[in-house]
Every structure is written in C-alpha cells, then in structure tokens.
Amino acid sequence: MLRAGLTRILCKSDSAVLVKMLNEDTSLAGLYGILADISFNWISRMKNVETDKLIKQILSVELILEQDYWSDLERGA
C-alpha cells in the first residue's frame, strides 16, 4: 500500500457481519499492523446498488476477456 503512495484506505461493505469481523482486533491479530490504517464501514444495500451493478459489469467483462484469452491459447493464436 505504501508503495502506491496510499497512507489510508476506506473500504465500505453492505455486509455488517464482515465489517464487524474486520474491525475486531482479536480475529486479525497478525494483520493488525497492516489493517490499523484501513477503515471498514458498513453501508446499506440500497446505497450500494450502483456500485454492485458496476462491479458485476466489470467482472463479466473480465470473465469474457479471460475466456477469450484461454480460447486463443488453445487455438494457438
């Protein structure tokens, strides 16, 4: 993270369970030094709809590109 020039990162999730787990020191003791500068915030699913749509679109494009790549390799292209 520091190599990229980032000193703080804010992550948001619509999973309250995940946010709670990531914010508890006990389950992440080994990663605490790294995670100490990262904030995890819960956001409602309603506020996450557009981001969720965008991520699904990106992942579908990546999947298509990955499938095309492997198909090209199999054909020797």
mmCIF file of the N, C-alpha and C atoms, coordinates in Angstrom:
data_MODEL
# 
_entry.id   MODEL 
# 
loop_
_atom_site.group_PDB 
_atom_site.id 
_atom_site.type_symbol 
_atom_site.label_atom_id 
_atom_site.label_alt_id 
_atom_site.label_comp_id 
_atom_site.label_asym_id 
_atom_site.label_entity_id 
_atom_site.label_seq_id 
_atom_site.pdbx_PDB_ins_code 
_atom_site.Cartn_x 
_atom_site.Cartn_y 
_atom_site.Cartn_z 
_atom_site.occupancy 
_atom_site.B_iso_or_equiv 
_atom_site.pdbx_formal_charge 
_atom_site.auth_seq_id 
_atom_site.auth_comp_id 
_atom_site.auth_asym_id 
_atom_site.auth_atom_id 
_atom_site.pdbx_PDB_model_num 
ATOM 1   N N  . MET A 1 1  ? 0.815   -1.185  0.000   1.00 0.00 ? 1  MET A N  1 
ATOM 2   C CA . MET A 1 1  ? 0.000   0.000   0.000   1.00 0.00 ? 1  MET A CA 1 
ATOM 3   C C  . MET A 1 1  ? 0.861   1.252   0.000   1.00 0.00 ? 1  MET A C  1 
ATOM 4   N N  . LEU A 1 2  ? 1.878   1.251   0.826   1.00 0.00 ? 2  LEU A N  1 
ATOM 5   C CA . LEU A 1 2  ? 2.733   2.420   0.887   1.00 0.00 ? 2  LEU A CA 1 
ATOM 6   C C  . LEU A 1 2  ? 3.480   2.621   -0.419  1.00 0.00 ? 2  LEU A C  1 
ATOM 7   N N  . ARG A 1 3  ? 3.783   1.531   -1.137  1.00 0.00 ? 3  ARG A N  1 
ATOM 8   C CA . ARG A 1 3  ? 4.456   1.655   -2.422  1.00 0.00 ? 3  ARG A CA 1 
ATOM 9   C C  . ARG A 1 3  ? 3.604   2.433   -3.412  1.00 0.00 ? 3  ARG A C  1 
ATOM 10  N N  . ALA A 1 4  ? 2.308   2.340   -3.286  1.00 0.00 ? 4  ALA A N  1 
ATOM 11  C CA . ALA A 1 4  ? 1.402   3.043   -4.189  1.00 0.00 ? 4  ALA A CA 1 
ATOM 12  C C  . ALA A 1 4  ? 1.159   4.481   -3.726  1.00 0.00 ? 4  ALA A C  1 
ATOM 13  N N  . GLY A 1 5  ? 1.759   4.862   -2.627  1.00 0.00 ? 5  GLY A N  1 
ATOM 14  C CA . GLY A 1 5  ? 1.580   6.205   -2.100  1.00 0.00 ? 5  GLY A CA 1 
ATOM 15  C C  . GLY A 1 5  ? 0.331   6.371   -1.251  1.00 0.00 ? 5  GLY A C  1 
ATOM 16  N N  . LEU A 1 6  ? -0.315  5.276   -0.920  1.00 0.00 ? 6  LEU A N  1 
ATOM 17  C CA . LEU A 1 6  ? -1.524  5.337   -0.109  1.00 0.00 ? 6  LEU A CA 1 
ATOM 18  C C  . LEU A 1 6  ? -1.155  5.226   1.362   1.00 0.00 ? 6  LEU A C  1 
ATOM 19  N N  . THR A 1 7  ? -1.722  6.097   2.157   1.00 0.00 ? 7  THR A N  1 
ATOM 20  C CA . THR A 1 7  ? -1.476  6.011   3.596   1.00 0.00 ? 7  THR A CA 1 
ATOM 21  C C  . THR A 1 7  ? -2.731  5.605   4.358   1.00 0.00 ? 7  THR A C  1 
ATOM 22  N N  . ARG A 1 8  ? -3.891  5.817   3.747   1.00 0.00 ? 8  ARG A N  1 
ATOM 23  C CA . ARG A 1 8  ? -5.160  5.423   4.367   1.00 0.00 ? 8  ARG A CA 1 
ATOM 24  C C  . ARG A 1 8  ? -6.086  4.907   3.284   1.00 0.00 ? 8  ARG A C  1 
ATOM 25  N N  . ILE A 1 9  ? -6.870  3.909   3.629   1.00 0.00 ? 9  ILE A N  1 
ATOM 26  C CA . ILE A 1 9  ? -7.859  3.351   2.716   1.00 0.00 ? 9  ILE A CA 1 
ATOM 27  C C  . ILE A 1 9  ? -9.171  3.221   3.472   1.00 0.00 ? 9  ILE A C  1 
ATOM 28  N N  . LEU A 1 10 ? -10.262 3.597   2.840   1.00 0.00 ? 10 LEU A N  1 
ATOM 29  C CA . LEU A 1 10 ? -11.590 3.423   3.421   1.00 0.00 ? 10 LEU A CA 1 
ATOM 30  C C  . LEU A 1 10 ? -12.325 2.402   2.572   1.00 0.00 ? 10 LEU A C  1 
ATOM 31  N N  . CYS A 1 11 ? -12.690 1.287   3.180   1.00 0.00 ? 11 CYS A N  1 
ATOM 32  C CA . CYS A 1 11 ? -13.446 0.238   2.490   1.00 0.00 ? 11 CYS A CA 1 
ATOM 33  C C  . CYS A 1 11 ? -14.864 0.247   3.028   1.00 0.00 ? 11 CYS A C  1 
ATOM 34  N N  . LYS A 1 12 ? -15.834 0.127   2.133   1.00 0.00 ? 12 LYS A N  1 
ATOM 35  C CA . LYS A 1 12 ? -17.237 0.084   2.548   1.00 0.00 ? 12 LYS A CA 1 
ATOM 36  C C  . LYS A 1 12 ? -17.838 -1.221  2.073   1.00 0.00 ? 12 LYS A C  1 
ATOM 37  N N  . SER A 1 13 ? -18.729 -1.763  2.870   1.00 0.00 ? 13 SER A N  1 
ATOM 38  C CA . SER A 1 13 ? -19.375 -3.027  2.536   1.00 0.00 ? 13 SER A CA 1 
ATOM 39  C C  . SER A 1 13 ? -20.815 -3.003  3.010   1.00 0.00 ? 13 SER A C  1 
ATOM 40  N N  . ASP A 1 14 ? -21.674 -3.728  2.304   1.00 0.00 ? 14 ASP A N  1 
ATOM 41  C CA . ASP A 1 14 ? -23.055 -3.840  2.767   1.00 0.00 ? 14 ASP A CA 1 
ATOM 42  C C  . ASP A 1 14 ? -23.235 -5.061  3.665   1.00 0.00 ? 14 ASP A C  1 
ATOM 43  N N  . SER A 1 15 ? -22.132 -5.695  4.046   1.00 0.00 ? 15 SER A N  1 
ATOM 44  C CA . SER A 1 15 ? -22.178 -6.828  4.969   1.00 0.00 ? 15 SER A CA 1 
ATOM 45  C C  . SER A 1 15 ? -21.739 -6.367  6.359   1.00 0.00 ? 15 SER A C  1 
ATOM 46  N N  . ALA A 1 16 ? -22.708 -6.151  7.236   1.00 0.00 ? 16 ALA A N  1 
ATOM 47  C CA . ALA A 1 16 ? -22.394 -5.708  8.598   1.00 0.00 ? 16 ALA A CA 1 
ATOM 48  C C  . ALA A 1 16 ? -21.547 -6.742  9.332   1.00 0.00 ? 16 ALA A C  1 
ATOM 49  N N  . VAL A 1 17 ? -21.780 -8.018  9.065   1.00 0.00 ? 17 VAL A N  1 
ATOM 50  C CA . VAL A 1 17 ? -21.008 -9.092  9.710   1.00 0.00 ? 17 VAL A CA 1 
ATOM 51  C C  . VAL A 1 17 ? -19.539 -8.983  9.316   1.00 0.00 ? 17 VAL A C  1 
ATOM 52  N N  . LEU A 1 18 ? -19.269 -8.780  8.031   1.00 0.00 ? 18 LEU A N  1 
ATOM 53  C CA . LEU A 1 18 ? -17.897 -8.646  7.555   1.00 0.00 ? 18 LEU A CA 1 
ATOM 54  C C  . LEU A 1 18 ? -17.219 -7.433  8.168   1.00 0.00 ? 18 LEU A C  1 
ATOM 55  N N  . VAL A 1 19 ? -17.901 -6.303  8.163   1.00 0.00 ? 19 VAL A N  1 
ATOM 56  C CA . VAL A 1 19 ? -17.325 -5.085  8.728   1.00 0.00 ? 19 VAL A CA 1 
ATOM 57  C C  . VAL A 1 19 ? -16.995 -5.283  10.200  1.00 0.00 ? 19 VAL A C  1 
ATOM 58  N N  . LYS A 1 20 ? -17.909 -5.891  10.947  1.00 0.00 ? 20 LYS A N  1 
ATOM 59  C CA . LYS A 1 20 ? -17.669 -6.136  12.373  1.00 0.00 ? 20 LYS A CA 1 
ATOM 60  C C  . LYS A 1 20 ? -16.464 -7.049  12.564  1.00 0.00 ? 20 LYS A C  1 
ATOM 61  N N  . MET A 1 21 ? -16.388 -8.118  11.777  1.00 0.00 ? 21 MET A N  1 
ATOM 62  C CA . MET A 1 21 ? -15.281 -9.059  11.897  1.00 0.00 ? 21 MET A CA 1 
ATOM 63  C C  . MET A 1 21 ? -13.946 -8.383  11.586  1.00 0.00 ? 21 MET A C  1 
ATOM 64  N N  . LEU A 1 22 ? -13.904 -7.585  10.530  1.00 0.00 ? 22 LEU A N  1 
ATOM 65  C CA . LEU A 1 22 ? -12.661 -6.925  10.143  1.00 0.00 ? 22 LEU A CA 1 
ATOM 66  C C  . LEU A 1 22 ? -12.228 -5.866  11.143  1.00 0.00 ? 22 LEU A C  1 
ATOM 67  N N  . ASN A 1 23 ? -13.166 -5.262  11.837  1.00 0.00 ? 23 ASN A N  1 
ATOM 68  C CA . ASN A 1 23 ? -12.832 -4.227  12.808  1.00 0.00 ? 23 ASN A CA 1 
ATOM 69  C C  . ASN A 1 23 ? -12.451 -4.781  14.176  1.00 0.00 ? 23 ASN A C  1 
ATOM 70  N N  . GLU A 1 24 ? -12.687 -6.070  14.424  1.00 0.00 ? 24 GLU A N  1 
ATOM 71  C CA . GLU A 1 24 ? -12.321 -6.668  15.709  1.00 0.00 ? 24 GLU A CA 1 
ATOM 72  C C  . GLU A 1 24 ? -10.858 -7.092  15.675  1.00 0.00 ? 24 GLU A C  1 
ATOM 73  N N  . ASP A 1 25 ? -10.090 -6.584  16.616  1.00 0.00 ? 25 ASP A N  1 
ATOM 74  C CA . ASP A 1 25 ? -8.656  -6.879  16.681  1.00 0.00 ? 25 ASP A CA 1 
ATOM 75  C C  . ASP A 1 25 ? -8.368  -8.357  16.910  1.00 0.00 ? 25 ASP A C  1 
ATOM 76  N N  . THR A 1 26 ? -9.193  -9.034  17.680  1.00 0.00 ? 26 THR A N  1 
ATOM 77  C CA . THR A 1 26 ? -8.878  -10.396 18.103  1.00 0.00 ? 26 THR A CA 1 
ATOM 78  C C  . THR A 1 26 ? -8.758  -11.372 16.941  1.00 0.00 ? 26 THR A C  1 
ATOM 79  N N  . SER A 1 27 ? -9.622  -11.268 15.938  1.00 0.00 ? 27 SER A N  1 
ATOM 80  C CA . SER A 1 27 ? -9.583  -12.222 14.836  1.00 0.00 ? 27 SER A CA 1 
ATOM 81  C C  . SER A 1 27 ? -8.495  -11.900 13.819  1.00 0.00 ? 27 SER A C  1 
ATOM 82  N N  . LEU A 1 28 ? -7.928  -10.706 13.879  1.00 0.00 ? 28 LEU A N  1 
ATOM 83  C CA . LEU A 1 28 ? -6.940  -10.291 12.893  1.00 0.00 ? 28 LEU A CA 1 
ATOM 84  C C  . LEU A 1 28 ? -5.632  -9.845  13.536  1.00 0.00 ? 28 LEU A C  1 
ATOM 85  N N  . ALA A 1 29 ? -5.275  -10.442 14.655  1.00 0.00 ? 29 ALA A N  1 
ATOM 86  C CA . ALA A 1 29 ? -4.099  -10.002 15.396  1.00 0.00 ? 29 ALA A CA 1 
ATOM 87  C C  . ALA A 1 29 ? -2.848  -9.962  14.531  1.00 0.00 ? 29 ALA A C  1 
ATOM 88  N N  . GLY A 1 30 ? -2.664  -10.947 13.665  1.00 0.00 ? 30 GLY A N  1 
ATOM 89  C CA . GLY A 1 30 ? -1.477  -10.992 12.816  1.00 0.00 ? 30 GLY A CA 1 
ATOM 90  C C  . GLY A 1 30 ? -1.437  -9.913  11.756  1.00 0.00 ? 30 GLY A C  1 
ATOM 91  N N  . LEU A 1 31 ? -2.594  -9.402  11.391  1.00 0.00 ? 31 LEU A N  1 
ATOM 92  C CA . LEU A 1 31 ? -2.661  -8.375  10.351  1.00 0.00 ? 31 LEU A CA 1 
ATOM 93  C C  . LEU A 1 31 ? -2.888  -6.980  10.915  1.00 0.00 ? 31 LEU A C  1 
ATOM 94  N N  . TYR A 1 32 ? -2.891  -6.866  12.219  1.00 0.00 ? 32 TYR A N  1 
ATOM 95  C CA . TYR A 1 32 ? -3.274  -5.598  12.831  1.00 0.00 ? 32 TYR A CA 1 
ATOM 96  C C  . TYR A 1 32 ? -2.424  -4.434  12.346  1.00 0.00 ? 32 TYR A C  1 
ATOM 97  N N  . GLY A 1 33 ? -1.116  -4.629  12.233  1.00 0.00 ? 33 GLY A N  1 
ATOM 98  C CA . GLY A 1 33 ? -0.241  -3.542  11.796  1.00 0.00 ? 33 GLY A CA 1 
ATOM 99  C C  . GLY A 1 33 ? -0.617  -3.019  10.425  1.00 0.00 ? 33 GLY A C  1 
ATOM 100 N N  . ILE A 1 34 ? -1.005  -3.922  9.552   1.00 0.00 ? 34 ILE A N  1 
ATOM 101 C CA . ILE A 1 34 ? -1.396  -3.534  8.198   1.00 0.00 ? 34 ILE A CA 1 
ATOM 102 C C  . ILE A 1 34 ? -2.787  -2.916  8.201   1.00 0.00 ? 34 ILE A C  1 
ATOM 103 N N  . LEU A 1 35 ? -3.701  -3.533  8.942   1.00 0.00 ? 35 LEU A N  1 
ATOM 104 C CA . LEU A 1 35 ? -5.091  -3.101  8.923   1.00 0.00 ? 35 LEU A CA 1 
ATOM 105 C C  . LEU A 1 35 ? -5.379  -1.896  9.813   1.00 0.00 ? 35 LEU A C  1 
ATOM 106 N N  . ALA A 1 36 ? -4.428  -1.502  10.638  1.00 0.00 ? 36 ALA A N  1 
ATOM 107 C CA . ALA A 1 36 ? -4.665  -0.392  11.561  1.00 0.00 ? 36 ALA A CA 1 
ATOM 108 C C  . ALA A 1 36 ? -5.007  0.898   10.823  1.00 0.00 ? 36 ALA A C  1 
ATOM 109 N N  . ASP A 1 37 ? -4.482  1.064   9.613   1.00 0.00 ? 37 ASP A N  1 
ATOM 110 C CA . ASP A 1 37 ? -4.721  2.284   8.851   1.00 0.00 ? 37 ASP A CA 1 
ATOM 111 C C  . ASP A 1 37 ? -5.885  2.171   7.878   1.00 0.00 ? 37 ASP A C  1 
ATOM 112 N N  . ILE A 1 38 ? -6.585  1.044   7.898   1.00 0.00 ? 38 ILE A N  1 
ATOM 113 C CA . ILE A 1 38 ? -7.705  0.840   6.983   1.00 0.00 ? 38 ILE A CA 1 
ATOM 114 C C  . ILE A 1 38 ? -9.004  0.904   7.772   1.00 0.00 ? 38 ILE A C  1 
ATOM 115 N N  . SER A 1 39 ? -9.947  1.686   7.296   1.00 0.00 ? 39 SER A N  1 
ATOM 116 C CA . SER A 1 39 ? -11.261 1.780   7.933   1.00 0.00 ? 39 SER A CA 1 
ATOM 117 C C  . SER A 1 39 ? -12.256 0.949   7.142   1.00 0.00 ? 39 SER A C  1 
ATOM 118 N N  . PHE A 1 40 ? -13.083 0.201   7.835   1.00 0.00 ? 40 PHE A N  1 
ATOM 119 C CA . PHE A 1 40 ? -14.140 -0.580  7.214   1.00 0.00 ? 40 PHE A CA 1 
ATOM 120 C C  . PHE A 1 40 ? -15.467 -0.050  7.725   1.00 0.00 ? 40 PHE A C  1 
ATOM 121 N N  . ASN A 1 41 ? -16.313 0.393   6.822   1.00 0.00 ? 41 ASN A N  1 
ATOM 122 C CA . ASN A 1 41 ? -17.607 0.944   7.197   1.00 0.00 ? 41 ASN A CA 1 
ATOM 123 C C  . ASN A 1 41 ? -18.719 0.168   6.519   1.00 0.00 ? 41 ASN A C  1 
ATOM 124 N N  . TRP A 1 42 ? -19.801 -0.060  7.242   1.00 0.00 ? 42 TRP A N  1 
ATOM 125 C CA . TRP A 1 42 ? -20.976 -0.702  6.672   1.00 0.00 ? 42 TRP A CA 1 
ATOM 126 C C  . TRP A 1 42 ? -21.808 0.364   5.977   1.00 0.00 ? 42 TRP A C  1 
ATOM 127 N N  . ILE A 1 43 ? -22.320 0.027   4.788   1.00 0.00 ? 43 ILE A N  1 
ATOM 128 C CA . ILE A 1 43 ? -23.285 0.884   4.116   1.00 0.00 ? 43 ILE A CA 1 
ATOM 129 C C  . ILE A 1 43 ? -24.487 0.021   3.760   1.00 0.00 ? 43 ILE A C  1 
ATOM 130 N N  . SER A 1 44 ? -25.637 0.637   3.684   1.00 0.00 ? 44 SER A N  1 
ATOM 131 C CA . SER A 1 44 ? -26.842 -0.138  3.383   1.00 0.00 ? 44 SER A CA 1 
ATOM 132 C C  . SER A 1 44 ? -26.790 -0.658  1.951   1.00 0.00 ? 44 SER A C  1 
ATOM 133 N N  . ARG A 1 45 ? -27.469 -1.756  1.724   1.00 0.00 ? 45 ARG A N  1 
ATOM 134 C CA . ARG A 1 45 ? -27.511 -2.353  0.387   1.00 0.00 ? 45 ARG A CA 1 
ATOM 135 C C  . ARG A 1 45 ? -28.102 -1.360  -0.619  1.00 0.00 ? 45 ARG A C  1 
ATOM 136 N N  . MET A 1 46 ? -29.056 -0.545  -0.184  1.00 0.00 ? 46 MET A N  1 
ATOM 137 C CA . MET A 1 46 ? -29.667 0.450   -1.077  1.00 0.00 ? 46 MET A CA 1 
ATOM 138 C C  . MET A 1 46 ? -28.632 1.439   -1.603  1.00 0.00 ? 46 MET A C  1 
ATOM 139 N N  . LYS A 1 47 ? -27.683 1.829   -0.762  1.00 0.00 ? 47 LYS A N  1 
ATOM 140 C CA . LYS A 1 47 ? -26.653 2.774   -1.185  1.00 0.00 ? 47 LYS A CA 1 
ATOM 141 C C  . LYS A 1 47 ? -25.569 2.100   -2.013  1.00 0.00 ? 47 LYS A C  1 
ATOM 142 N N  . ASN A 1 48 ? -25.583 0.782   -2.053  1.00 0.00 ? 48 ASN A N  1 
ATOM 143 C CA . ASN A 1 48 ? -24.537 0.032   -2.740  1.00 0.00 ? 48 ASN A CA 1 
ATOM 144 C C  . ASN A 1 48 ? -25.003 -0.523  -4.091  1.00 0.00 ? 48 ASN A C  1 
ATOM 145 N N  . VAL A 1 49 ? -26.225 -0.221  -4.492  1.00 0.00 ? 49 VAL A N  1 
ATOM 146 C CA . VAL A 1 49 ? -26.806 -0.803  -5.705  1.00 0.00 ? 49 VAL A CA 1 
ATOM 147 C C  . VAL A 1 49 ? -25.996 -0.449  -6.949  1.00 0.00 ? 49 VAL A C  1 
ATOM 148 N N  . GLU A 1 50 ? -25.686 0.824   -7.143  1.00 0.00 ? 50 GLU A N  1 
ATOM 149 C CA . GLU A 1 50 ? -24.959 1.243   -8.345  1.00 0.00 ? 50 GLU A CA 1 
ATOM 150 C C  . GLU A 1 50 ? -23.554 0.654   -8.385  1.00 0.00 ? 50 GLU A C  1 
ATOM 151 N N  . THR A 1 51 ? -22.877 0.654   -7.246  1.00 0.00 ? 51 THR A N  1 
ATOM 152 C CA . THR A 1 51 ? -21.538 0.069   -7.188  1.00 0.00 ? 51 THR A CA 1 
ATOM 153 C C  . THR A 1 51 ? -21.593 -1.414  -7.485  1.00 0.00 ? 51 THR A C  1 
ATOM 154 N N  . ASP A 1 52 ? -22.574 -2.095  -6.937  1.00 0.00 ? 52 ASP A N  1 
ATOM 155 C CA . ASP A 1 52 ? -22.736 -3.526  -7.165  1.00 0.00 ? 52 ASP A CA 1 
ATOM 156 C C  . ASP A 1 52 ? -22.953 -3.815  -8.651  1.00 0.00 ? 52 ASP A C  1 
ATOM 157 N N  . LYS A 1 53 ? -23.801 -3.013  -9.314  1.00 0.00 ? 53 LYS A N  1 
ATOM 158 C CA . LYS A 1 53 ? -24.031 -3.180  -10.754 1.00 0.00 ? 53 LYS A CA 1 
ATOM 159 C C  . LYS A 1 53 ? -22.738 -2.989  -11.540 1.00 0.00 ? 53 LYS A C  1 
ATOM 160 N N  . LEU A 1 54 ? -21.998 -1.941  -11.182 1.00 0.00 ? 54 LEU A N  1 
ATOM 161 C CA . LEU A 1 54 ? -20.749 -1.644  -11.881 1.00 0.00 ? 54 LEU A CA 1 
ATOM 162 C C  . LEU A 1 54 ? -19.740 -2.773  -11.719 1.00 0.00 ? 54 LEU A C  1 
ATOM 163 N N  . ILE A 1 55 ? -19.587 -3.271  -10.513 1.00 0.00 ? 55 ILE A N  1 
ATOM 164 C CA . ILE A 1 55 ? -18.652 -4.370  -10.260 1.00 0.00 ? 55 ILE A CA 1 
ATOM 165 C C  . ILE A 1 55 ? -19.058 -5.609  -11.037 1.00 0.00 ? 55 ILE A C  1 
ATOM 166 N N  . LYS A 1 56 ? -20.349 -5.919  -11.069 1.00 0.00 ? 56 LYS A N  1 
ATOM 167 C CA . LYS A 1 56 ? -20.811 -7.086  -11.828 1.00 0.00 ? 56 LYS A CA 1 
ATOM 168 C C  . LYS A 1 56 ? -20.505 -6.926  -13.313 1.00 0.00 ? 56 LYS A C  1 
ATOM 169 N N  . GLN A 1 57 ? -20.657 -5.704  -13.842 1.00 0.00 ? 57 GLN A N  1 
ATOM 170 C CA . GLN A 1 57 ? -20.322 -5.459  -15.245 1.00 0.00 ? 57 GLN A CA 1 
ATOM 171 C C  . GLN A 1 57 ? -18.825 -5.650  -15.484 1.00 0.00 ? 57 GLN A C  1 
ATOM 172 N N  . ILE A 1 58 ? -18.014 -5.120  -14.594 1.00 0.00 ? 58 ILE A N  1 
ATOM 173 C CA . ILE A 1 58 ? -16.560 -5.249  -14.726 1.00 0.00 ? 58 ILE A CA 1 
ATOM 174 C C  . ILE A 1 58 ? -16.153 -6.712  -14.665 1.00 0.00 ? 58 ILE A C  1 
ATOM 175 N N  . LEU A 1 59 ? -16.709 -7.443  -13.708 1.00 0.00 ? 59 LEU A N  1 
ATOM 176 C CA . LEU A 1 59 ? -16.360 -8.856  -13.577 1.00 0.00 ? 59 LEU A CA 1 
ATOM 177 C C  . LEU A 1 59 ? -16.796 -9.655  -14.792 1.00 0.00 ? 59 LEU A C  1 
ATOM 178 N N  . SER A 1 60 ? -17.946 -9.323  -15.376 1.00 0.00 ? 60 SER A N  1 
ATOM 179 C CA . SER A 1 60 ? -18.391 -10.060 -16.558 1.00 0.00 ? 60 SER A CA 1 
ATOM 180 C C  . SER A 1 60 ? -17.478 -9.773  -17.741 1.00 0.00 ? 60 SER A C  1 
ATOM 181 N N  . VAL A 1 61 ? -17.001 -8.543  -17.877 1.00 0.00 ? 61 VAL A N  1 
ATOM 182 C CA . VAL A 1 61 ? -16.055 -8.211  -18.949 1.00 0.00 ? 61 VAL A CA 1 
ATOM 183 C C  . VAL A 1 61 ? -14.742 -8.939  -18.719 1.00 0.00 ? 61 VAL A C  1 
ATOM 184 N N  . GLU A 1 62 ? -14.254 -8.957  -17.478 1.00 0.00 ? 62 GLU A N  1 
ATOM 185 C CA . GLU A 1 62 ? -13.010 -9.668  -17.172 1.00 0.00 ? 62 GLU A CA 1 
ATOM 186 C C  . GLU A 1 62 ? -13.154 -11.149 -17.475 1.00 0.00 ? 62 GLU A C  1 
ATOM 187 N N  . LEU A 1 63 ? -14.302 -11.720 -17.147 1.00 0.00 ? 63 LEU A N  1 
ATOM 188 C CA . LEU A 1 63 ? -14.536 -13.136 -17.407 1.00 0.00 ? 63 LEU A CA 1 
ATOM 189 C C  . LEU A 1 63 ? -14.521 -13.404 -18.906 1.00 0.00 ? 63 LEU A C  1 
ATOM 190 N N  . ILE A 1 64 ? -15.164 -12.546 -19.682 1.00 0.00 ? 64 ILE A N  1 
ATOM 191 C CA . ILE A 1 64 ? -15.171 -12.703 -21.139 1.00 0.00 ? 64 ILE A CA 1 
ATOM 192 C C  . ILE A 1 64 ? -13.756 -12.592 -21.687 1.00 0.00 ? 64 ILE A C  1 
ATOM 193 N N  . LEU A 1 65 ? -13.007 -11.592 -21.220 1.00 0.00 ? 65 LEU A N  1 
ATOM 194 C CA . LEU A 1 65 ? -11.631 -11.418 -21.684 1.00 0.00 ? 65 LEU A CA 1 
ATOM 195 C C  . LEU A 1 65 ? -10.777 -12.623 -21.322 1.00 0.00 ? 65 LEU A C  1 
ATOM 196 N N  . GLU A 1 66 ? -10.967 -13.137 -20.106 1.00 0.00 ? 66 GLU A N  1 
ATOM 197 C CA . GLU A 1 66 ? -10.207 -14.307 -19.671 1.00 0.00 ? 66 GLU A CA 1 
ATOM 198 C C  . GLU A 1 66 ? -10.566 -15.521 -20.520 1.00 0.00 ? 66 GLU A C  1 
ATOM 199 N N  . GLN A 1 67 ? -11.847 -15.713 -20.799 1.00 0.00 ? 67 GLN A N  1 
ATOM 200 C CA . GLN A 1 67 ? -12.269 -16.845 -21.628 1.00 0.00 ? 67 GLN A CA 1 
ATOM 201 C C  . GLN A 1 67 ? -11.698 -16.711 -23.037 1.00 0.00 ? 67 GLN A C  1 
ATOM 202 N N  . ASP A 1 68 ? -11.712 -15.489 -23.592 1.00 0.00 ? 68 ASP A N  1 
ATOM 203 C CA . ASP A 1 68 ? -11.143 -15.263 -24.922 1.00 0.00 ? 68 ASP A CA 1 
ATOM 204 C C  . ASP A 1 68 ? -9.650  -15.566 -24.931 1.00 0.00 ? 68 ASP A C  1 
ATOM 205 N N  . TYR A 1 69 ? -8.956  -15.165 -23.881 1.00 0.00 ? 69 TYR A N  1 
ATOM 206 C CA . TYR A 1 69 ? -7.516  -15.397 -23.782 1.00 0.00 ? 69 TYR A CA 1 
ATOM 207 C C  . TYR A 1 69 ? -7.214  -16.889 -23.822 1.00 0.00 ? 69 TYR A C  1 
ATOM 208 N N  . TRP A 1 70 ? -7.930  -17.665 -22.995 1.00 0.00 ? 70 TRP A N  1 
ATOM 209 C CA . TRP A 1 70 ? -7.674  -19.103 -22.943 1.00 0.00 ? 70 TRP A CA 1 
ATOM 210 C C  . TRP A 1 70 ? -8.104  -19.784 -24.238 1.00 0.00 ? 70 TRP A C  1 
ATOM 211 N N  . SER A 1 71 ? -9.183  -19.298 -24.856 1.00 0.00 ? 71 SER A N  1 
ATOM 212 C CA . SER A 1 71 ? -9.611  -19.865 -26.140 1.00 0.00 ? 71 SER A CA 1 
ATOM 213 C C  . SER A 1 71 ? -8.557  -19.618 -27.206 1.00 0.00 ? 71 SER A C  1 
ATOM 214 N N  . ASP A 1 72 ? -7.987  -18.409 -27.214 1.00 0.00 ? 72 ASP A N  1 
ATOM 215 C CA . ASP A 1 72 ? -6.926  -18.086 -28.174 1.00 0.00 ? 72 ASP A CA 1 
ATOM 216 C C  . ASP A 1 72 ? -5.713  -18.975 -27.964 1.00 0.00 ? 72 ASP A C  1 
ATOM 217 N N  . LEU A 1 73 ? -5.368  -19.228 -26.704 1.00 0.00 ? 73 LEU A N  1 
ATOM 218 C CA . LEU A 1 73 ? -4.216  -20.089 -26.418 1.00 0.00 ? 73 LEU A CA 1 
ATOM 219 C C  . LEU A 1 73 ? -4.454  -21.510 -26.911 1.00 0.00 ? 73 LEU A C  1 
ATOM 220 N N  . GLU A 1 74 ? -5.671  -22.002 -26.689 1.00 0.00 ? 74 GLU A N  1 
ATOM 221 C CA . GLU A 1 74 ? -5.996  -23.363 -27.125 1.00 0.00 ? 74 GLU A CA 1 
ATOM 222 C C  . GLU A 1 74 ? -5.947  -23.491 -28.643 1.00 0.00 ? 74 GLU A C  1 
ATOM 223 N N  . ARG A 1 75 ? -6.319  -22.411 -29.344 1.00 0.00 ? 75 ARG A N  1 
ATOM 224 C CA . ARG A 1 75 ? -6.296  -22.429 -30.808 1.00 0.00 ? 75 ARG A CA 1 
ATOM 225 C C  . ARG A 1 75 ? -4.903  -22.144 -31.358 1.00 0.00 ? 75 ARG A C  1 
ATOM 226 N N  . GLY A 1 76 ? -3.995  -21.725 -30.476 1.00 0.00 ? 76 GLY A N  1 
ATOM 227 C CA . GLY A 1 76 ? -2.640  -21.399 -30.916 1.00 0.00 ? 76 GLY A CA 1 
ATOM 228 C C  . GLY A 1 76 ? -2.533  -20.025 -31.538 1.00 0.00 ? 76 GLY A C  1 
ATOM 229 N N  . ALA A 1 77 ? -3.471  -19.169 -31.225 1.00 0.00 ? 77 ALA A N  1 
ATOM 230 C CA . ALA A 1 77 ? -3.466  -17.809 -31.793 1.00 0.00 ? 77 ALA A CA 1 
ATOM 231 C C  . ALA A 1 77 ? -2.495  -16.915 -31.067 1.00 0.00 ? 77 ALA A C  1 
# 
